[in-house]
Amino acid sequence: MTQLLESEIYDKRRSMGMSQYVLADKVGVTRNCIQQMECHEHLPRAETIFDIMQALEFSEDENINFLKKYFNAYHKDKALQKEREKELAGMV
């Protein structure tokens, strides 16, 4: 999931020439929050992601494509987490 956020949000922010400070101000979060998200250290709430998409002026097509990728990444991560939990339960 964090890789998706990096590839979609970081790339869009950079292509717009927008700093982390400006994006953070538009979204209402700290620059540190944006930095941690872009460096795979933080997974923001869905509401924050929607605010970021708006701040980055995603087009309708970009919204649809991103949300499809986000949905798929969420379910993939959830399946991997369940698999990992089963592995750990077998080790106990």
C-alpha angles and dihedrals in degrees: 000000000000091000089056091052091050095048096044105032102031092047093048092047092049094046088055091050089237119152124225088247093056093046092047091051092050092049097041098241133108124273086240089061091054091045093050091048092051091048095051093251100111136037109204125214117266091251090058091049090052090050090050091051089052093046090051090050096235111196119235090261091048090050093052095045093046094048091050090051091044092051092049093046091050093054093043091052091047092052091049090050092052090049091050091049090053090051092050092047089054091054095054 
